[in-house]
């Protein structure tokens, strides 16, 4: 058997590479371990994780350390059934090598379904009972937050004492005030349920089967357990800056100082949770971003701007100009093809960016209308020309397959669109007298809660594989075009965890022990009933416990418009009080 020979870097060596690392000075107060259930590189690439680490450490009488999934336990590195690593750093904190079981609070930051099984591995490796029902009073309080938690909390619910829904800036102080003034874990949880509208205590709910889809929905068993848990949002971002807390080269971004420019997205693509869960979208004031740029240039010459679509910021031109005038190299997490202009292109040209991303998502205009991707072929071609003419010689194209109402002809339309993009790319490259590569990323669509497509089923594997083959075979002889496809098996796992009820916790435990393939095979009836079923819009959903602020009738209306291939205009943002269609009945 071929062994993975990749050298594992010790925590002390990673610490030595960090800039702005915080020394743990307050060991007598509340001790928190903030855990990212993936490797150091992945965790430290998460701006949300970094921001939360800074927020907690800024509070008085609290010290926060970090923990990550050890390399030895990451997927593919351990065999099913291996439950304990012998490495001296597993089950311990990153900063001081303290056992996780010795902290007062273990707080998981969870953004992706991929990491759910890693949470199980980390708890077991730390010697902490997996289920909250099996823990004693001396065990740490195990909590979690992050967007996955308030999209659908149920698959993880049995493993957690408490889940916190929403943006941490709004509740973090109140959470710790309640913790400090409560004497026992039982009292802490009761006080959280009574006094913090954003705290979900799974043990305070029983699971009742519904008649509409045969899945379980949580119902309160105590008077102080609320029938719905609110998601907390910062009303505006005028008093906030969200930036990199610790800089290190051992991340995806390699010494780039990240600055968040906004939260949410106005465009309302019907497959995208960020476009609905964070309504209305908000932008950081120009002043805040300028101050963040000044902060970042003390540590590095590279500034990375992050949001669902950086180009949506109303002051994007000024932000680009300020960055370049400061002698810094900007990079951008995302740009819409219809938002490029001369100022932005000038900034891109002055940066070290060699690759840019365009996300048509679908090949035909009909499918782009179905998903409400308000972008035309002409805008895609113009964007391609603009980017290559500005010196960006490599492009990444993102497409989804298996979307609701998709037909095989729509898959062939993806191929046709890519070939047309290649022609524009080639013509612009000739003018530059060099040519790069077009990387095509093909991803199976995963239905997400809190979106108009939450009632849709995942497309059958055989259909997905057939459509992938169409794309691969049609493009394999096209020079300078490389096709990469997300694993259909992994997409199926993510679709299951996205849509499942609390019974999925049993599946997660089994997957931790046996691996996903055997677990799915042994539980095929339940798994398939979750993944493939198209639910009626009047169905009770496992995540109906979550109150995002969006009314379900708005999502239903959007789903019906999708069936008719009708688009909806982007959220105007100007003054949310003038609309509120997505918020109020």
C-alpha positions in Angstrom: 0.0 0.0 0.0 1.3 3.4 -1.0 1.8 5.6 2.1 1.4 9.4 2.3 4.9 10.7 2.9 3.9 14.3 3.3 5.7 15.7 6.3 3.5 16.9 9.2 4.6 20.3 10.5 4.5 20.6 14.3 2.3 23.2 16.1 5.4 25.0 17.5 6.8 25.4 13.9 3.5 26.8 12.6 3.3 29.2 15.6 6.8 30.5 14.7 5.5 31.5 11.2 2.6 33.5 12.5 2.5 37.3 12.5 0.4 39.1 15.2 0.1 35.9 17.2 -1.6 36.5 20.6 0.1 35.3 23.7 -2.3 33.5 26.1 -2.1 35.7 29.2 -5.3 35.1 31.0 -5.3 31.5 32.2 -7.4 32.1 35.3 -10.6 33.3 33.6 -12.9 31.3 31.3 -10.9 29.1 29.0 -12.3 28.6 25.5 -10.9 26.5 22.7 -12.1 27.6 19.3 -12.0 24.6 17.0 -12.1 24.5 13.2 -12.9 20.9 12.2 -10.4 20.8 9.4 -6.7 21.2 9.1 -4.7 24.3 10.2 -4.3 25.5 6.6 -8.0 25.3 5.9 -9.0 26.8 9.3 -6.6 29.7 9.1 -7.8 30.5 5.6 -11.3 31.2 7.0 -11.8 34.9 7.7 -14.8 34.1 9.9 -12.8 31.8 12.1 -10.0 34.4 12.4 -12.4 37.2 13.2 -14.2 35.1 15.9 -10.8 34.3 17.5 -10.1 38.0 17.8 -13.6 38.8 19.1 -13.4 36.3 22.0 -9.9 37.2 23.0 -10.9 40.9 23.2 -13.4 40.1 25.9 -12.3 40.6 29.5 -11.6 37.5 31.7 -11.6 35.1 28.8 -8.7 33.4 27.0 -9.3 31.7 23.7 -7.0 29.2 22.1 -7.4 27.3 18.8 -7.5 23.7 17.7 -7.6 22.0 14.3 -8.0 18.6 12.8 -4.6 16.9 13.0 -3.1 15.9 9.7 -3.2 12.2 10.8 -7.0 12.4 11.2 -7.9 14.2 8.0 -10.1 12.3 5.5 -8.1 9.8 3.5 -5.3 9.6 6.1 -7.1 7.3 8.5 -8.9 4.0 8.0 -12.5 3.6 9.1 -12.6 2.4 12.7 -9.3 4.1 13.7 -10.6 6.2 16.6 -7.5 7.3 18.4 -4.3 8.9 17.1 -1.1 8.4 19.0 0.3 11.8 18.0 1.2 13.9 21.1 -0.6 16.9 19.6 -4.0 15.3 18.9 -6.9 16.2 21.2 -5.0 19.3 22.4 -5.0 23.1 21.8 -2.7 24.7 19.3 -1.2 27.4 21.5 -0.4 25.6 24.8 -0.9 21.9 24.0 -3.7 21.8 26.6 -6.1 18.8 26.4 -9.5 19.9 25.0 -11.2 18.1 27.8 -9.6 20.6 30.2 -11.2 23.7 28.7 -14.4 25.3 30.0 -15.9 25.7 26.6 -15.2 24.0 23.2 -16.6 26.2 20.4 -16.7 24.7 16.9 -16.8 27.1 13.9 -18.6 25.2 11.1 -19.1 26.5 7.6 -19.2 23.3 5.5 -21.0 20.0 5.6 -17.7 18.3 4.6 -16.4 18.9 8.1 -19.3 17.4 10.1 -17.6 14.0 10.4 -14.4 15.7 11.4 -16.3 17.1 14.4 -17.1 13.6 15.5 -13.4 12.6 15.1 -12.2 15.5 17.1 -14.6 14.9 20.0 -13.7 11.2 20.1 -10.0 12.0 19.8 -10.3 14.4 22.8 -11.9 11.8 25.0 -15.2 13.7 25.1 -18.5 11.7 24.9 -19.9 12.2 21.4 -23.5 12.9 22.4 -24.4 15.8 24.7 -26.7 13.3 26.6 -23.6 11.3 27.6 -21.5 14.1 29.1 -21.1 14.8 32.8 -21.0 18.2 34.6 -17.2 18.2 34.5 -17.1 18.0 30.7 -16.6 21.2 28.7 -19.7 23.0 27.3 -19.7 22.0 23.6 -21.1 24.7 21.4 -21.0 25.6 17.7 -21.7 28.4 15.3 -21.2 29.2 11.6 -23.5 29.3 8.6 -24.0 25.6 8.4 -25.4 25.6 11.9 -28.2 27.9 11.1 -29.0 26.5 7.7 -29.8 23.1 9.1 -28.7 22.4 12.6 -30.3 19.0 13.0 -27.5 16.5 11.7 -25.1 18.0 14.3 -27.7 18.7 17.1 -27.1 15.5 19.2 -23.4 16.2 19.4 -23.8 19.8 20.7 -25.0 21.3 24.0 -25.8 24.6 22.3 -25.8 26.1 18.8 -25.6 29.8 18.2 -27.4 31.2 15.1 -26.1 34.3 13.3 -23.3 36.8 13.3 -21.2 36.6 16.5 -20.8 40.3 17.0 -24.4 40.5 18.1 -24.5 37.9 20.8 -20.9 37.0 21.9 -20.8 39.3 25.0 -24.4 38.3 26.1 -23.5 34.6 25.7 -20.5 35.0 28.0 -22.4 37.2 30.5 -25.0 34.4 30.9 -22.2 31.8 31.2 -20.4 33.8 33.9 -23.6 34.3 36.0 -24.8 30.7 35.8 -23.5 28.1 38.3 -24.0 24.8 36.5 -24.2 23.6 33.0 -27.9 22.8 33.4 -28.5 26.4 34.6 -26.3 27.8 31.8 -28.4 26.0 29.1 -31.7 27.0 30.7 -30.6 30.7 31.0 -29.4 30.7 27.4 -32.7 29.3 26.2 -34.7 31.9 28.2 -32.5 35.0 27.6 -30.7 34.6 24.3 -33.1 34.4 21.3 -30.3 33.1 19.1 -29.3 30.0 21.2 -30.6 26.6 20.3 -30.4 23.9 22.9 -31.2 20.6 21.1 -31.8 18.6 24.3 -34.8 20.9 25.0 -36.6 19.5 22.0 -38.2 16.2 21.0 -38.3 15.1 17.4 -41.8 14.6 16.0 -42.4 12.8 12.7 -44.3 14.9 10.1 -46.8 13.5 7.7 -45.5 15.6 4.7 -42.0 14.1 4.2 -41.5 11.4 6.9 -38.6 13.4 8.5 -38.4 14.7 12.0 -39.0 18.2 13.1 -37.9 19.5 16.6 -40.7 20.5 19.0 -40.0 22.2 22.4 -40.5 20.1 25.6 -40.0 23.0 28.0 -41.9 26.3 28.3 -38.6 28.2 28.0 -37.6 26.5 24.8 -38.7 28.6 21.9 -40.6 27.1 18.9 -38.3 29.0 16.6 -34.8 30.3 17.1 -33.9 33.6 15.5 -30.8 34.2 13.4 -29.0 37.3 14.6 -27.6 39.9 12.2 -25.6 43.1 12.6 -28.0 45.8 11.4 -25.2 47.8 9.7 -21.5 47.5 9.6 -20.5 51.1 10.4 -18.8 50.2 13.7 -17.2 47.0 12.5 -14.0 46.0 10.7 -13.5 42.3 9.8 -10.0 41.5 8.8 -7.3 38.9 9.2 -6.3 38.5 12.9 -3.2 36.3 12.4 -1.1 36.4 9.3 0.8 33.3 8.1 2.1 31.8 4.9 0.6 28.4 5.8 -2.9 29.3 4.4 -4.5 29.2 1.0 -3.8 32.9 0.7 -0.1 33.0 1.8 0.5 36.2 3.7 -2.5 38.1 2.2 -4.2 40.4 4.6 -8.0 39.7 4.1 -10.6 42.5 4.4 -14.3 41.8 4.3 -16.1 44.4 2.2 -19.7 43.3 2.7 -22.1 40.6 3.9 -24.8 39.0 1.8 -25.5 39.4 -1.9 -28.2 41.4 -3.6 -28.5 39.2 -6.7 -30.6 36.4 -5.3 -29.3 33.4 -7.3 -31.8 30.8 -6.3 -29.3 28.1 -5.5 -27.1 30.2 -3.2 -27.8 30.4 0.6 -25.7 33.5 1.0 -28.0 35.5 -1.2 -31.0 34.7 1.0 -29.7 34.0 4.5 -28.0 37.4 4.8 -30.8 39.6 3.5 -30.7 42.5 3.2 -27.0 42.7 2.0 -24.8 45.2 3.9 -21.6 46.9 2.9 -18.8 48.2 5.1 -18.4 52.0 4.9 -15.6 53.1 2.7 -13.8 54.7 5.7 -13.7 51.3 7.6 -12.2 49.6 4.6 -9.5 52.3 4.2 -8.6 52.0 7.9 -8.4 48.2 7.4 -6.0 48.7 4.4 -3.8 50.9 6.6 -3.8 48.2 9.3 -2.9 45.5 6.7 0.0 47.3 5.1 1.9 47.2 8.4 2.2 43.4 8.0 2.2 42.7 4.2 2.1 44.3 0.8 -0.8 42.0 -0.3 -4.4 42.9 0.4 -7.3 40.5 -0.3 -10.9 41.8 -0.5 -13.6 39.2 0.5 -17.3 39.1 0.1 -19.8 37.1 -2.1 -19.2 39.7 -4.9 -16.6 42.3 -4.1 -17.6 44.3 -7.2 -21.0 45.0 -5.6 -19.5 47.5 -3.1 -20.7 51.0 -4.1 -17.2 52.4 -3.5 -15.3 49.6 -5.3 -13.5 52.1 -7.6 -12.2 54.2 -4.7 -11.2 51.0 -2.8 -9.1 49.8 -5.8 -7.6 53.2 -6.2 -6.7 53.5 -2.5 -5.0 50.1 -2.5 -2.9 50.8 -5.6 -1.9 54.3 -4.4 -0.7 52.7 -1.1 1.7 50.6 -3.2 -0.2 47.4 -2.3 -1.2 44.4 -4.5 -5.0 43.8 -4.4 -6.7 40.6 -4.9 -10.4 39.8 -5.0 -12.4 36.8 -3.9 -15.1 37.3 -6.6 -16.2 39.6 -9.3 -19.4 39.6 -11.4 -18.9 39.6 -15.1 -21.3 42.5 -15.5 -19.5 44.7 -13.0 -16.0 45.2 -14.5 -15.0 48.8 -15.4 -11.8 50.6 -16.2 -10.9 51.5 -12.6 -11.3 47.9 -11.5 -9.4 46.5 -14.5 -6.6 49.0 -13.9 -6.3 47.7 -10.3 -6.3 44.2 -11.5 -3.6 45.0 -14.0 -1.4 46.5 -11.2 -1.8 43.4 -9.0 -0.1 40.1 -9.1 -3.3 38.3 -10.1 -2.7 35.8 -12.8 -6.1 34.1 -12.7 -9.7 35.4 -12.6 -13.0 33.6 -12.1 -16.2 33.9 -14.1 -19.2 32.0 -12.8 -21.8 31.7 -15.6 -23.2 28.7 -13.5 -25.3 27.5 -16.5 -24.8 27.3 -20.3 -28.2 28.4 -21.6 -30.0 31.6 -21.0 -33.0 29.6 -20.0 -31.1 27.9 -17.2 -29.5 31.2 -16.1 -33.0 32.7 -15.9 -34.3 29.6 -13.9 -31.5 30.1 -11.3 -31.9 33.9 -11.5 -28.3 34.5 -12.6 -28.9 37.9 -14.2 -26.0 37.8 -16.6 -26.0 37.5 -20.4 -23.7 35.8 -22.9 -22.5 39.2 -24.1 -21.5 40.2 -20.6 -19.6 36.9 -20.2 -17.8 37.5 -23.5 -17.0 41.1 -22.7 -15.7 40.1 -19.2 -13.4 37.5 -20.8 -12.1 40.0 -23.3 -11.6 42.7 -20.6 -9.7 40.3 -18.3 -7.3 38.9 -20.8 -6.7 42.3 -22.3 -5.8 43.5 -18.8 -3.1 40.8 -18.5 -5.1 38.1 -16.7 -4.1 35.2 -18.9 -5.9 32.4 -17.0 -9.6 32.0 -16.4 -11.6 29.8 -14.1 -15.2 29.1 -15.2 -17.7 27.7 -12.7 -20.8 25.7 -13.8 -23.5 23.7 -12.0 -25.1 20.5 -13.3 -28.2 18.7 -11.9 -30.0 22.0 -11.3 -33.8 21.9 -11.0 -35.6 21.8 -14.3 -32.3 21.1 -16.2 -32.5 19.0 -19.4 -29.8 17.3 -21.3 -29.8 20.1 -23.9 -28.8 22.5 -21.2 -25.7 20.4 -20.5 -24.7 20.7 -24.2 -25.3 24.4 -23.9 -22.5 24.5 -21.3 -20.1 23.0 -23.8 -21.3 25.5 -26.5 -20.8 28.4 -24.2 -17.3 27.3 -23.2 -16.3 27.0 -26.8 -17.5 30.5 -27.5 -15.6 31.8 -24.5 -12.5 30.0 -25.8 -12.8 31.9 -29.1 -13.0 35.3 -27.3 -10.2 34.2 -25.0 -8.0 33.2 -27.9 -8.5 36.4 -29.8 -7.7 38.5 -26.8 -4.6 36.3 -26.0 -3.3 36.9 -29.6 -3.2 40.6 -28.9 -1.2 39.9 -25.7 1.1 37.5 -27.7 0.7 34.8 -25.0 -2.0 32.4 -24.0 -3.0 30.9 -20.7 -5.5 28.2 -19.6 -9.2 28.0 -19.1 -10.0 25.9 -16.1 -13.6 24.6 -16.1 -15.0 23.6 -12.7 -18.2 21.5 -12.9 -20.1 21.0 -9.6 -23.2 19.0 -8.9 -26.0 21.2 -7.6 -26.7 20.7 -3.8 -30.1 21.8 -2.6 -29.6 24.3 0.3 -32.0 25.2 3.1 -33.3 28.8 3.2 -33.2 29.1 -0.6 -36.0 28.8 -3.2 -34.5 25.4 -4.2 -34.7 23.9 -0.7 -37.6 21.7 -1.8 -35.6 20.2 -4.7 -34.0 16.8 -4.7 -30.4 15.9 -5.6 -30.0 14.5 -9.1 -29.5 10.8 -9.4 -25.8 9.8 -9.6 -26.2 8.0 -13.0 -27.7 11.1 -14.6 -24.9 13.4 -13.1 -22.2 11.0 -14.4 -23.7 10.9 -17.8 -23.8 14.7 -18.0 -20.3 15.0 -16.7 -19.2 12.6 -19.5 -20.9 14.8 -22.1 -18.9 17.8 -20.9 -15.6 16.0 -20.6 -15.9 14.2 -23.9 -16.9 17.3 -25.8 -14.0 19.4 -24.4 -11.2 16.9 -24.1 -9.7 17.8 -27.5 -10.0 21.6 -27.0 -6.5 23.0 -26.4 -5.9 25.1 -23.2 -9.1 24.0 -21.6 -8.9 21.8 -18.5 -12.1 20.3 -17.0 -12.2 19.6 -13.2 -15.3 17.9 -11.7 -16.3 17.9 -8.0 -16.7 14.4 -6.7 -20.2 13.2 -7.2 -19.9 10.9 -4.1 -18.8 13.9 -2.0 -21.7 16.0 -3.4 -24.1 13.2 -2.5 -22.8 13.3 1.1 -23.1 17.1 1.3 -26.7 16.9 -0.2 -27.6 14.4 2.5 -26.2 16.5 5.4 -27.8 19.6 3.9 -31.3 18.1 3.9 -31.4 15.5 6.6 -33.1 15.5 10.0 -31.6 14.6 13.4 -31.4 10.9 12.5 -28.4 11.9 10.4 -26.3 12.0 13.6 -26.4 8.2 13.7 -25.2 8.2 10.1 -22.3 10.6 11.0 -21.2 8.3 13.8 -21.3 5.3 11.5 -19.4 7.1 8.7 -16.7 8.0 11.3 -16.3 4.3 12.1 -17.0 2.6 8.8 -16.6 5.2 6.1 -19.3 6.8 4.0 -19.7 4.1 1.3 -20.6 1.3 3.6 -22.7 3.6 5.8 -24.8 4.8 2.9 -25.1 1.2 1.6 -26.3 -0.1 5.0 -28.8 2.8 5.4 -29.9 3.1 1.8 -33.6 3.6 2.3 -33.3 6.5 4.7 -30.4 8.1 2.8 -32.3 8.0 -0.5 -35.5 9.3 1.0 -33.6 12.4 2.2 -31.4 13.0 -0.9 -33.6 12.4 -3.9 -37.1 13.4 -2.9 -38.6 16.6 -4.3 -40.7 17.9 -1.4 -44.0 19.8 -1.7 -43.7 23.5 -0.7 -46.2 22.9 2.2 -43.9 20.2 3.7 -42.6 20.6 7.2 -38.8 20.8 7.0 -36.2 19.7 9.6 -34.7 23.2 9.6 -38.1 25.0 10.2 -36.8 25.5 13.8 -34.6 28.3 12.3 -36.1 31.8 11.9 -33.9 33.5 9.3 -36.3 36.4 9.0 -37.2 35.3 5.5 -40.9 34.5 5.0 -41.5 31.1 3.4 -44.0 32.6 1.0 -41.3 34.6 -0.6 -39.2 31.5 -1.2 -42.2 29.7 -2.6 -42.9 32.6 -5.0 -39.2 32.4 -6.1 -39.5 28.7 -6.6 -42.6 29.1 -8.8 -40.9 31.9 -10.8 -37.9 29.5 -11.4 -40.3 26.9 -12.9 -41.5 29.5 -15.3 -37.9 30.7 -16.0 -38.8 34.2 -14.8 -36.1 36.3 -13.2 -36.3 38.6 -10.2 -34.5 41.9 -10.0 -31.7 42.2 -7.4 -32.3 43.6 -4.0 -32.0 47.4 -4.4 -30.5 47.8 -0.9 -31.0 51.6 -1.0 -33.5 51.5 1.9 -34.8 48.2 3.1 -37.9 49.9 4.5 -39.1 50.6 1.0 -39.5 46.9 0.2 -39.3 44.2 2.9 -41.0 41.7 0.5 -38.6 39.0 1.7 -39.1 39.8 5.4 -42.7 40.7 6.2 -46.2 39.3 5.6 
